[in-house]
Amino acid sequence: MRHNRFGSCLLALSLGTAGMGSFAVVGVAQGAPSAALQEHHGWDDVPPGFRDVQRKGFHDGIEGAKKDFDNHRRPDVNNRDEYRHPHVAESEREDYRDGFRRGYEVAMNHMMGEGPR
């Protein structure tokens, strides 16, 4: 009977979290120590060592790629206004563009099923 209760809890958790996006929830049996949330490591994770402006560019690049993909546009980072004319300080533009370009490429590769490069 204990297995049925545990299985029901896991089923309820998995059904309740199906639309939560990139968060992973793991069921834990009663009395088991440990946290229920696991850390997310996915294709859209910012590479280690990025500075804040690169991180922003990376996320913006992912969003730009999603928009291009959803609108059936040719994948070209140079067609994105936010890449060509970033809204950051002039001294941060190259770092932002580097992050944007990398985020755009990662997202396009993921959405087109090409895997990481």
N, CA, C and O atoms as a printed pandas DataFrame, in Angstrom:
     atom_number atom_name residue_name chain_id  residue_number  x_coord  y_coord  z_coord
0              1         N          MET        A               1    0.824   -1.190    0.000
1              2        CA          MET        A               1    0.000    0.000    0.000
2              3         C          MET        A               1    0.862    1.245    0.000
3              4         O          MET        A               1    0.501    2.262   -0.593
4              5         N          ARG        A               2    1.987    1.164    0.657
5              6        CA          ARG        A               2    2.880    2.318    0.733
6              7         C          ARG        A               2    3.353    2.730   -0.665
7              8         O          ARG        A               2    3.461    3.922   -0.952
8              9         N          HIS        A               3    3.636    1.760   -1.533
9             10        CA          HIS        A               3    4.096    2.060   -2.887
10            11         C          HIS        A               3    3.012    2.775   -3.680
11            12         O          HIS        A               3    3.318    3.684   -4.451
12            13         N          ASN        A               4    1.755    2.385   -3.510
13            14        CA          ASN        A               4    0.662    3.026   -4.229
14            15         C          ASN        A               4    0.524    4.487   -3.820
15            16         O          ASN        A               4    0.303    5.356   -4.664
16            17         N          ARG        A               5    0.657    4.754   -2.522
17            18        CA          ARG        A               5    0.553    6.126   -2.034
18            19         C          ARG        A               5    1.693    6.977   -2.602
19            20         O          ARG        A               5    1.473    8.110   -3.032
20            21         N          PHE        A               6    2.900    6.431   -2.602
21            22        CA          PHE        A               6    4.070    7.141   -3.124
22            23         C          PHE        A               6    3.911    7.382   -4.626
23            24         O          PHE        A               6    4.203    8.473   -5.116
24            25         N          GLY        A               7    3.452    6.369   -5.352
25            26        CA          GLY        A               7    3.235    6.505   -6.794
26            27         C          GLY        A               7    2.175    7.546   -7.096
27            28         O          GLY        A               7    2.310    8.318   -8.045
28            29         N          SER        A               8    1.111    7.571   -6.285
29            30        CA          SER        A               8    0.060    8.570   -6.470
30            31         C          SER        A               8    0.597    9.980   -6.248
31            32         O          SER        A               8    0.236   10.911   -6.969
32            33         N          CYS        A               9    1.456   10.129   -5.252
33            34        CA          CYS        A               9    2.052   11.449   -4.987
34            35         C          CYS        A               9    2.918   11.890   -6.154
35            36         O          CYS        A               9    2.855   13.043   -6.582
36            37         N          LEU        A              10    3.722   10.977   -6.665
37            38        CA          LEU        A              10    4.578   11.314   -7.813
38            39         C          LEU        A              10    3.743   11.662   -9.031
39            40         O          LEU        A              10    4.064   12.609   -9.748
40            41         N          LEU        A              11    2.676   10.909   -9.278
41            42        CA          LEU        A              11    1.805   11.183  -10.401
42            43         C          LEU        A              11    1.157   12.554  -10.251
43            44         O          LEU        A              11    1.100   13.318  -11.215
44            45         N          ALA        A              12    0.675   12.872   -9.073
45            46        CA          ALA        A              12    0.053   14.174   -8.828
46            47         C          ALA        A              12    1.056   15.297   -9.024
47            48         O          ALA        A              12    0.732   16.331   -9.610
48            49         N          LEU        A              13    2.271   15.098   -8.537
49            50        CA          LEU        A              13    3.310   16.108   -8.718
50            51         C          LEU        A              13    3.636   16.305  -10.184
51            52         O          LEU        A              13    3.763   17.440  -10.643
52            53         N          SER        A              14    3.774   15.222  -10.923
53            54        CA          SER        A              14    4.144   15.350  -12.331
54            55         C          SER        A              14    3.017   15.985  -13.135
55            56         O          SER        A              14    3.288   16.783  -14.032
56            57         N          LEU        A              15    1.773   15.659  -12.845
57            58        CA          LEU        A              15    0.647   16.273  -13.542
58            59         C          LEU        A              15    0.494   17.742  -13.177
59            60         O          LEU        A              15    0.146   18.565  -14.024
60            61         N          GLY        A              16    0.749   18.063  -11.935
61            62        CA          GLY        A              16    0.600   19.442  -11.478
62            63         C          GLY        A              16    1.711   20.355  -11.957
63            64         O          GLY        A              16    1.548   21.575  -11.964
64            65         N          THR        A              17    2.831   19.789  -12.357
65            66        CA          THR        A              17    3.963   20.623  -12.773
66            67         C          THR        A              17    4.237   20.532  -14.259
67            68         O          THR        A              17    5.266   21.029  -14.717
68            69         N          ALA        A              18    3.352   19.914  -15.032
69            70        CA          ALA        A              18    3.598   19.730  -16.457
70            71         C          ALA        A              18    3.786   21.049  -17.192
71            72         O          ALA        A              18    4.559   21.097  -18.149
72            73         N          GLY        A              19    3.118   22.114  -16.788
73            74        CA          GLY        A              19    3.228   23.377  -17.500
74            75         C          GLY        A              19    4.164   24.370  -16.857
75            76         O          GLY        A              19    4.083   25.561  -17.160
76            77         N          MET        A              20    5.051   23.933  -15.982
77            78        CA          MET        A              20    5.898   24.877  -15.261
78            79         C          MET        A              20    7.163   25.261  -16.005
79            80         O          MET        A              20    7.989   25.974  -15.435
80            81         N          GLY        A              21    7.364   24.835  -17.235
81            82        CA          GLY        A              21    8.538   25.260  -17.989
82            83         C          GLY        A              21    9.786   24.531  -17.574
83            84         O          GLY        A              21    9.818   23.301  -17.556
84            85         N          SER        A              22   10.839   25.297  -17.233
85            86        CA          SER        A              22   12.150   24.700  -17.031
86            87         C          SER        A              22   12.430   24.317  -15.584
87            88         O          SER        A              22   13.558   23.946  -15.261
88            89         N          PHE        A              23   11.433   24.397  -14.705
89            90        CA          PHE        A              23   11.657   24.007  -13.322
90            91         C          PHE        A              23   11.409   22.523  -13.165
91            92         O          PHE        A              23   10.447   21.990  -13.719
92            93         N          ALA        A              24   12.260   21.853  -12.419
93            94        CA          ALA        A              24   12.108   20.416  -12.196
94            95         C          ALA        A              24   11.699   20.185  -10.749
95            96         O          ALA        A              24   12.341   20.692   -9.829
96            97         N          VAL        A              25   10.640   19.426  -10.548
97            98        CA          VAL        A              25   10.181   19.106   -9.210
98            99         C          VAL        A              25   10.287   17.603   -9.045
99           100         O          VAL        A              25    9.913   16.841   -9.937
100          101         N          VAL        A              26   10.795   17.187   -7.910
101          102        CA          VAL        A              26   10.987   15.774   -7.642
102          103         C          VAL        A              26   10.210   15.420   -6.390
103          104         O          VAL        A              26   10.320   16.108   -5.375
104          105         N          GLY        A              27    9.416   14.344   -6.450
105          106        CA          GLY        A              27    8.678   13.895   -5.281
106          107         C          GLY        A              27    9.618   13.251   -4.284
107          108         O          GLY        A              27   10.572   12.576   -4.668
108          109         N          VAL        A              28    9.350   13.460   -2.996
109          110        CA          VAL        A              28   10.181   12.896   -1.938
110          111         C          VAL        A              28    9.274   12.113   -1.007
111          112         O          VAL        A              28    8.244   12.622   -0.565
112          113         N          ALA        A              29    9.652   10.871   -0.706
113          114        CA          ALA        A              29    8.872   10.036    0.198
114          115         C          ALA        A              29    8.882   10.637    1.595
115          116         O          ALA        A              29    9.817   11.345    1.969
116          117         N          GLN        A              30    7.833   10.349    2.367
117          118        CA          GLN        A              30    7.764   10.856    3.725
118          119         C          GLN        A              30    8.973   10.420    4.513
119          120         O          GLN        A              30    9.386    9.263    4.447
120          121         N          GLY        A              31    9.537   11.341    5.256
121          122        CA          GLY        A              31   10.666   11.026    6.106
122          123         C          GLY        A              31   12.003   11.069    5.389
123          124         O          GLY        A              31   13.046   10.983    6.036
124          125         N          ALA        A              32   11.997   11.200    4.071
125          126        CA          ALA        A              32   13.270   11.242    3.334
126          127         C          ALA        A              32   13.850   12.642    3.424
127          128         O          ALA        A              32   13.161   13.613    3.109
128          129         N          PRO        A              33   15.109   12.769    3.848
129          130        CA          PRO        A              33   15.722   14.079    3.905
130          131         C          PRO        A              33   16.068   14.569    2.509
131          132         O          PRO        A              33   16.196   13.763    1.587
132          133         N          SER        A              34   16.220   15.860    2.338
133          134        CA          SER        A              34   16.643   16.439    1.074
134          135         C          SER        A              34   15.568   17.359    0.525
135          136         O          SER        A              34   14.387   17.225    0.847
136          137         N          ALA        A              35   15.999   18.293   -0.308
137          138        CA          ALA        A              35   15.092   19.281   -0.900
138          139         C          ALA        A              35   14.321   18.658   -2.054
139          140         O          ALA        A              35   14.769   17.681   -2.654
140          141         N          ALA        A              36   13.160   19.227   -2.364
141          142        CA          ALA        A              36   12.328   18.710   -3.439
142          143         C          ALA        A              36   12.709   19.302   -4.795
143          144         O          ALA        A              36   12.428   18.686   -5.823
144          145         N          LEU        A              37   13.332   20.463   -4.828
145          146        CA          LEU        A              37   13.702   21.082   -6.099
146          147         C          LEU        A              37   15.119   20.700   -6.500
147          148         O          LEU        A              37   16.029   20.677   -5.672
148          149         N          GLN        A              38   15.288   20.406   -7.760
149          150        CA          GLN        A              38   16.621   20.154   -8.296
150          151         C          GLN        A              38   17.053   21.376   -9.084
151          152         O          GLN        A              38   16.219   22.110   -9.615
152          153         N          GLU        A              39   18.352   21.591   -9.159
153          154        CA          GLU        A              39   18.880   22.706   -9.927
154          155         C          GLU        A              39   18.700   22.423  -11.418
155          156         O          GLU        A              39   18.882   21.292  -11.868
156          157         N          HIS        A              40   18.340   23.457  -12.179
157          158        CA          HIS        A              40   18.107   23.343  -13.616
158          159         C          HIS        A              40   19.416   23.533  -14.378
159          160         O          HIS        A              40   20.132   24.508  -14.149
160          161         N          HIS        A              41   19.726   22.619  -15.270
161          162        CA          HIS        A              41   20.869   22.743  -16.174
162          163         C          HIS        A              41   20.358   22.409  -17.563
163          164         O          HIS        A              41   20.119   21.244  -17.879
164          165         N          GLY        A              42   20.191   23.423  -18.390
165          166        CA          GLY        A              42   19.630   23.169  -19.707
166          167         C          GLY        A              42   20.357   23.913  -20.804
167          168         O          GLY        A              42   21.364   24.583  -20.573
168          169         N          TRP        A              43   19.828   23.781  -21.990
169          170        CA          TRP        A              43   20.440   24.379  -23.163
170          171         C          TRP        A              43   20.479   25.907  -23.068
171          172         O          TRP        A              43   21.331   26.543  -23.689
172          173         N          ASP        A              44   19.574   26.492  -22.302
173          174        CA          ASP        A              44   19.481   27.950  -22.228
174          175         C          ASP        A              44   20.237   28.551  -21.039
175          176         O          ASP        A              44   20.064   29.729  -20.728
176          177         N          ASP        A              45   21.064   27.754  -20.381
177          178        CA          ASP        A              45   21.875   28.275  -19.279
178          179         C          ASP        A              45   22.970   29.195  -19.807
179          180         O          ASP        A              45   23.606   28.902  -20.819
180          181         N          VAL        A              46   23.180   30.299  -19.116
181          182        CA          VAL        A              46   24.246   31.227  -19.475
182          183         C          VAL        A              46   25.592   30.562  -19.212
183          184         O          VAL        A              46   25.794   29.971  -18.151
184          185         N          PRO        A              47   26.521   30.655  -20.176
185          186        CA          PRO        A              47   27.846   30.057  -19.948
186          187         C          PRO        A              47   28.525   30.651  -18.717
187          188         O          PRO        A              47   28.341   31.833  -18.426
188          189         N          PRO        A              48   29.290   29.866  -18.005
189          190        CA          PRO        A              48   29.980   30.372  -16.812
190          191         C          PRO        A              48   30.979   31.467  -17.185
191          192         O          PRO        A              48   31.582   31.446  -18.258
192          193         N          GLY        A              49   31.136   32.415  -16.275
193          194        CA          GLY        A              49   32.119   33.474  -16.472
194          195         C          GLY        A              49   31.599   34.692  -17.222
195          196         O          GLY        A              49   32.344   35.653  -17.416
196          197         N          PHE        A              50   30.340   34.676  -17.648
197          198        CA          PHE        A              50   29.789   35.841  -18.340
198          199         C          PHE        A              50   29.596   36.992  -17.361
199          200         O          PHE        A              50   29.164   36.783  -16.227
200          201         N          ARG        A              51   29.912   38.194  -17.794
201          202        CA          ARG        A              51   29.626   39.393  -17.011
202          203         C          ARG        A              51   28.146   39.735  -17.166
203          204         O          ARG        A              51   27.470   39.194  -18.041
204          205         N          ASP        A              52   27.646   40.632  -16.317
205          206        CA          ASP        A              52   26.211   40.954  -16.302
206          207         C          ASP        A              52   25.688   41.354  -17.676
207          208         O          ASP        A              52   24.632   40.880  -18.096
208          209         N          VAL        A              53   26.414   42.223  -18.382
209          210        CA          VAL        A              53   25.929   42.697  -19.677
210          211         C          VAL        A              53   25.941   41.560  -20.715
211          212         O          VAL        A              53   25.092   41.532  -21.606
212          213         N          GLN        A              54   26.882   40.638  -20.606
213          214        CA          GLN        A              54   26.881   39.464  -21.488
214          215         C          GLN        A              54   25.697   38.559  -21.176
215          216         O          GLN        A              54   25.082   37.996  -22.082
216          217         N          ARG        A              55   25.380   38.420  -19.889
217          218        CA          ARG        A              55   24.231   37.609  -19.476
218          219         C          ARG        A              55   22.944   38.189  -20.049
219          220         O          ARG        A              55   22.096   37.457  -20.559
220          221         N          LYS        A              56   22.807   39.510  -19.961
221          222        CA          LYS        A              56   21.629   40.178  -20.525
222          223         C          LYS        A              56   21.571   39.947  -22.031
223          224         O          LYS        A              56   20.514   39.619  -22.570
224          225         N          GLY        A              57   22.698   40.115  -22.707
225          226        CA          GLY        A              57   22.752   39.879  -24.146
226          227         C          GLY        A              57   22.392   38.444  -24.499
227          228         O          GLY        A              57   21.673   38.206  -25.469
228          229         N          PHE        A              58   22.886   37.486  -23.720
229          230        CA          PHE        A              58   22.603   36.073  -23.957
230          231         C          PHE        A              58   21.098   35.810  -23.886
231          232         O          PHE        A              58   20.532   35.170  -24.771
232          233         N          HIS        A              59   20.460   36.305  -22.835
233          234        CA          HIS        A              59   19.007   36.116  -22.689
234          235         C          HIS        A              59   18.247   36.825  -23.804
235          236         O          HIS        A              59   17.289   36.277  -24.349
236          237         N          ASP        A              60   18.667   38.037  -24.144
237          238        CA          ASP        A              60   18.006   38.768  -25.227
238          239         C          ASP        A              60   18.192   38.050  -26.565
239          240         O          ASP        A              60   17.290   38.049  -27.403
240          241         N          GLY        A              61   19.363   37.439  -26.761
241          242        CA          GLY        A              61   19.617   36.675  -27.979
242          243         C          GLY        A              61   18.703   35.470  -28.094
243          244         O          GLY        A              61   18.211   35.161  -29.179
244          245         N          ILE        A              62   18.475   34.794  -26.987
245          246        CA          ILE        A              62   17.542   33.660  -26.980
246          247         C          ILE        A              62   16.149   34.134  -27.360
247          248         O          ILE        A              62   15.475   33.507  -28.178
248          249         N          GLU        A              63   15.718   35.241  -26.767
249          250        CA          GLU        A              63   14.385   35.770  -27.074
250          251         C          GLU        A              63   14.287   36.200  -28.537
251          252         O          GLU        A              63   13.270   35.959  -29.186
252          253         N          GLY        A              64   15.337   36.834  -29.057
253          254        CA          GLY        A              64   15.347   37.240  -30.461
254          255         C          GLY        A              64   15.252   36.044  -31.392
255          256         O          GLY        A              64   14.528   36.081  -32.387
256          257         N          ALA        A              65   15.981   34.983  -31.071
257          258        CA          ALA        A              65   15.936   33.767  -31.887
258          259         C          ALA        A              65   14.547   33.138  -31.841
259          260         O          ALA        A              65   14.042   32.674  -32.864
260          261         N          LYS        A              66   13.932   33.119  -30.669
261          262        CA          LYS        A              66   12.576   32.565  -30.558
262          263         C          LYS        A              66   11.605   33.349  -31.433
263          264         O          LYS        A              66   10.765   32.759  -32.112
264          265         N          LYS        A              67   11.716   34.670  -31.421
265          266        CA          LYS        A              67   10.836   35.506  -32.252
266          267         C          LYS        A              67   11.057   35.205  -33.731
267          268         O          LYS        A              67   10.096   35.037  -34.481
268          269         N          ASP        A              68   12.327   35.135  -34.155
269          270        CA          ASP        A              68   12.618   34.841  -35.559
270          271         C          ASP        A              68   12.088   33.467  -35.951
271          272         O          ASP        A              68   11.497   33.310  -37.019
272          273         N          PHE        A              69   12.293   32.489  -35.105
273          274        CA          PHE        A              69   11.834   31.130  -35.371
274          275         C          PHE        A              69   10.310   31.088  -35.461
275          276         O          PHE        A              69    9.757   30.508  -36.396
276          277         N          ASP        A              70    9.636   31.700  -34.492
277          278        CA          ASP        A              70    8.177   31.690  -34.464
278          279         C          ASP        A              70    7.563   32.415  -35.663
279          280         O          ASP        A              70    6.473   32.068  -36.117
280          281         N          ASN        A              71    8.270   33.419  -36.164
281          282        CA          ASN        A              71    7.767   34.199  -37.305
282          283         C          ASN        A              71    8.340   33.709  -38.638
283          284         O          ASN        A              71    8.177   34.371  -39.663
284          285         N          HIS        A              72    8.999   32.570  -38.626
285          286        CA          HIS        A              72    9.543   31.932  -39.830
286          287         C          HIS        A              72   10.504   32.846  -40.588
287          288         O          HIS        A              72   10.530   32.866  -41.819
288          289         N          ARG        A              73   11.290   33.599  -39.825
289          290        CA          ARG        A              73   12.305   34.455  -40.437
290          291         C          ARG        A              73   13.599   33.673  -40.608
291          292         O          ARG        A              73   13.869   32.717  -39.880
292          293         N          ARG        A              74   14.385   34.096  -41.577
293          294        CA          ARG        A              74   15.696   33.492  -41.794
294          295         C          ARG        A              74   16.543   33.743  -40.554
295          296         O          ARG        A              74   16.591   34.874  -40.069
296          297         N          PRO        A              75   17.217   32.713  -40.022
297          298        CA          PRO        A              75   18.030   32.911  -38.816
298          299         C          PRO        A              75   19.294   33.719  -39.119
299          300         O          PRO        A              75   20.242   33.216  -39.722
300          301         N          ASP        A              76   19.285   34.967  -38.692
301          302        CA          ASP        A              76   20.431   35.853  -38.918
302          303         C          ASP        A              76   20.463   36.879  -37.788
303          304         O          ASP        A              76   19.612   37.765  -37.716
304          305         N          VAL        A              77   21.443   36.749  -36.919
305          306        CA          VAL        A              77   21.559   37.649  -35.770
306          307         C          VAL        A              77   21.671   39.110  -36.218
307          308         O          VAL        A              77   21.252   40.010  -35.491
308          309         N          ASN        A              78   22.229   39.349  -37.397
309          310        CA          ASN        A              78   22.394   40.716  -37.893
310          311         C          ASN        A              78   21.076   41.384  -38.264
311          312         O          ASN        A              78   21.039   42.600  -38.452
312          313         N          ASN        A              79   20.004   40.623  -38.372
313          314        CA          ASN        A              79   18.687   41.196  -38.656
314          315         C          ASN        A              79   17.962   41.664  -37.395
315          316         O          ASN        A              79   16.871   42.227  -37.488
316          317         N          ARG        A              80   18.541   41.444  -36.240
317          318        CA          ARG        A              80   17.907   41.857  -34.985
318          319         C          ARG        A              80   18.344   43.269  -34.619
319          320         O          ARG        A              80   19.538   43.533  -34.478
320          321         N          ASP        A              81   17.387   44.172  -34.464
321          322        CA          ASP        A              81   17.694   45.559  -34.079
322          323         C          ASP        A              81   18.427   45.636  -32.755
323          324         O          ASP        A              81   19.353   46.432  -32.595
324          325         N          GLU        A              82   18.008   44.798  -31.794
325          326        CA          GLU        A              82   18.628   44.846  -30.478
326          327         C          GLU        A              82   20.080   44.378  -30.511
327          328         O          GLU        A              82   20.846   44.690  -29.599
328          329         N          TYR        A              83   20.469   43.638  -31.544
329          330        CA          TYR        A              83   21.874   43.254  -31.715
330          331         C          TYR        A              83   22.655   44.404  -32.378
331          332         O          TYR        A              83   23.746   44.769  -31.939
332          333         N          ARG        A              84   22.075   44.951  -33.424
333          334        CA          ARG        A              84   22.759   46.025  -34.155
334          335         C          ARG        A              84   22.839   47.320  -33.355
335          336         O          ARG        A              84   23.838   48.036  -33.423
336          337         N          HIS        A              85   21.793   47.618  -32.602
337          338        CA          HIS        A              85   21.716   48.873  -31.843
338          339         C          HIS        A              85   21.318   48.577  -30.396
339          340         O          HIS        A              85   20.204   48.900  -29.981
340          341         N          PRO        A              86   22.212   47.972  -29.635
341          342        CA          PRO        A              86   21.859   47.596  -28.260
342          343         C          PRO        A              86   21.655   48.810  -27.359
343          344         O          PRO        A              86   22.334   49.826  -27.505
344          345         N          HIS        A              87   20.728   48.692  -26.443
345          346        CA          HIS        A              87   20.429   49.761  -25.484
346          347         C          HIS        A              87   21.267   49.573  -24.228
347          348         O          HIS        A              87   20.739   49.341  -23.140
348          349         N          VAL        A              88   22.573   49.677  -24.395
349          350        CA          VAL        A              88   23.517   49.599  -23.290
350          351         C          VAL        A              88   24.554   50.694  -23.494
351          352         O          VAL        A              88   24.639   51.285  -24.571
352          353         N          ALA        A              89   25.327   50.959  -22.473
353          354        CA          ALA        A              89   26.382   51.968  -22.582
354          355         C          ALA        A              89   27.343   51.575  -23.707
355          356         O          ALA        A              89   27.573   50.391  -23.956
356          357         N          GLU        A              90   27.889   52.565  -24.366
357          358        CA          GLU        A              90   28.794   52.308  -25.494
358          359         C          GLU        A              90   29.966   51.406  -25.101
359          360         O          GLU        A              90   30.417   50.580  -25.895
360          361         N          SER        A              91   30.449   51.570  -23.877
361          362        CA          SER        A              91   31.577   50.760  -23.410
362          363         C          SER        A              91   31.202   49.288  -23.204
363          364         O          SER        A              91   32.084   48.438  -23.080
364          365         N          GLU        A              92   29.907   48.984  -23.167
365          366        CA          GLU        A              92   29.442   47.605  -22.940
366          367         C          GLU        A              92   28.906   46.937  -24.200
367          368         O          GLU        A              92   28.504   45.774  -24.154
368          369         N          ARG        A              93   28.894   47.647  -25.319
369          370        CA          ARG        A              93   28.248   47.128  -26.532
370          371         C          ARG        A              93   28.858   45.831  -27.042
371          372         O          ARG        A              93   28.125   44.909  -27.399
372          373         N          GLU        A              94   30.156   45.741  -27.082
373          374        CA          GLU        A              94   30.782   44.527  -27.608
374          375         C          GLU        A              94   30.491   43.311  -26.735
375          376         O          GLU        A              94   30.245   42.218  -27.245
376          377         N          ASP        A              95   30.520   43.505  -25.418
377          378        CA          ASP        A              95   30.179   42.396  -24.513
378          379         C          ASP        A              95   28.721   41.982  -24.685
379          380         O          ASP        A              95   28.411   40.791  -24.711
380          381         N          TYR        A              96   27.828   42.963  -24.802
381          382        CA          TYR        A              96   26.412   42.667  -25.002
382          383         C          TYR        A              96   26.228   41.893  -26.308
383          384         O          TYR        A              96   25.538   40.875  -26.339
384          385         N          ARG        A              97   26.842   42.376  -27.374
385          386        CA          ARG        A              97   26.708   41.713  -28.676
386          387         C          ARG        A              97   27.273   40.302  -28.651
387          388         O          ARG        A              97   26.709   39.392  -29.259
388          389         N          ASP        A              98   28.390   40.117  -27.947
389          390        CA          ASP        A              98   28.956   38.768  -27.815
390          391         C          ASP        A              98   27.956   37.838  -27.141
391          392         O          ASP        A              98   27.708   36.736  -27.630
392          393         N          GLY        A              99   27.380   38.271  -26.022
393          394        CA          GLY        A              99   26.383   37.462  -25.324
394          395         C          GLY        A              99   25.151   37.229  -26.178
395          396         O          GLY        A              99   24.617   36.120  -26.207
396          397         N          PHE        A             100   24.691   38.267  -26.876
397          398        CA          PHE        A             100   23.507   38.164  -27.720
398          399         C          PHE        A             100   23.744   37.139  -28.831
399          400         O          PHE        A             100   22.917   36.255  -29.057
400          401         N          ARG        A             101   24.868   37.265  -29.511
401          402        CA          ARG        A             101   25.194   36.362  -30.623
402          403         C          ARG        A             101   25.232   34.904  -30.141
403          404         O          ARG        A             101   24.714   34.006  -30.805
404          405         N          ARG        A             102   25.846   34.692  -28.990
405          406        CA          ARG        A             102   25.956   33.323  -28.469
406          407         C          ARG        A             102   24.594   32.780  -28.050
407          408         O          ARG        A             102   24.286   31.617  -28.313
408          409         N          GLY        A             103   23.772   33.611  -27.399
409          410        CA          GLY        A             103   22.424   33.181  -27.026
410          411         C          GLY        A             103   21.569   32.885  -28.243
411          412         O          GLY        A             103   20.816   31.912  -28.257
412          413         N          TYR        A             104   21.683   33.718  -29.261
413          414        CA          TYR        A             104   20.923   33.535  -30.496
414          415         C          TYR        A             104   21.303   32.208  -31.157
415          416         O          TYR        A             104   20.434   31.437  -31.565
416          417         N          GLU        A             105   22.599   31.952  -31.258
417          418        CA          GLU        A             105   23.076   30.714  -31.888
418          419         C          GLU        A             105   22.650   29.477  -31.100
419          420         O          GLU        A             105   22.222   28.484  -31.687
420          421         N          VAL        A             106   22.766   29.534  -29.789
421          422        CA          VAL        A             106   22.370   28.395  -28.950
422          423         C          VAL        A             106   20.882   28.110  -29.131
423          424         O          VAL        A             106   20.484   26.954  -29.277
424          425         N          ALA        A             107   20.064   29.153  -29.122
425          426        CA          ALA        A             107   18.616   28.970  -29.251
426          427         C          ALA        A             107   18.251   28.439  -30.632
427          428         O          ALA        A             107   17.436   27.524  -30.747
428          429         N          MET        A             108   18.839   29.000  -31.671
429          430        CA          MET        A             108   18.530   28.527  -33.024
430          431         C          MET        A             108   18.950   27.067  -33.191
431          432         O          MET        A             108   18.204   26.265  -33.754
432          433         N          ASN        A             109   20.126   26.726  -32.709
433          434        CA          ASN        A             109   20.578   25.335  -32.801
434          435         C          ASN        A             109   19.620   24.407  -32.062
435          436         O          ASN        A             109   19.314   23.314  -32.539
436          437         N          HIS        A             110   19.153   24.839  -30.907
437          438        CA          HIS        A             110   18.225   24.023  -30.119
438          439         C          HIS        A             110   16.890   23.855  -30.857
439          440         O          HIS        A             110   16.375   22.743  -30.980
440          441         N          MET        A             111   16.345   24.962  -31.341
441          442        CA          MET        A             111   15.022   24.906  -31.977
442          443         C          MET        A             111   15.042   24.174  -33.322
443          444         O          MET        A             111   14.031   23.608  -33.737
444          445         N          MET        A             112   16.179   24.186  -33.992
445          446        CA          MET        A             112   16.286   23.511  -35.281
446          447         C          MET        A             112   16.787   22.075  -35.108
447          448         O          MET        A             112   16.973   21.358  -36.092
448          449         N          GLY        A             113   17.005   21.656  -33.858
449          450        CA          GLY        A             113   17.401   20.289  -33.578
450          451         C          GLY        A             113   18.835   19.965  -33.938
451          452         O          GLY        A             113   19.175   18.801  -34.151
452          453         N          GLU        A             114   19.678   20.979  -34.009
453          454        CA          GLU        A             114   21.070   20.763  -34.399
454          455         C          GLU        A             114   21.980   20.503  -33.219
455          456         O          GLU        A             114   23.128   20.101  -33.411
456          457         N          GLY        A             115   21.510   20.716  -32.017
457          458        CA          GLY        A             115   22.332   20.493  -30.828
458          459         C          GLY        A             115   23.353   21.597  -30.637
459          460         O          GLY        A             115   23.441   22.513  -31.455
460          461         N          PRO        A             116   24.129   21.518  -29.555
461          462        CA          PRO        A             116   25.094   22.582  -29.242
462          463         C          PRO        A             116   26.268   22.587  -30.218
463          464         O          PRO        A             116   26.637   21.556  -30.780
464          465         N          ARG        A             117   26.836   23.759  -30.401
465          466        CA          ARG        A             117   28.025   23.926  -31.243
466          467         C          ARG        A             117   29.169   24.426  -30.428
467          468         O          ARG        A             117   30.261   24.630  -30.958
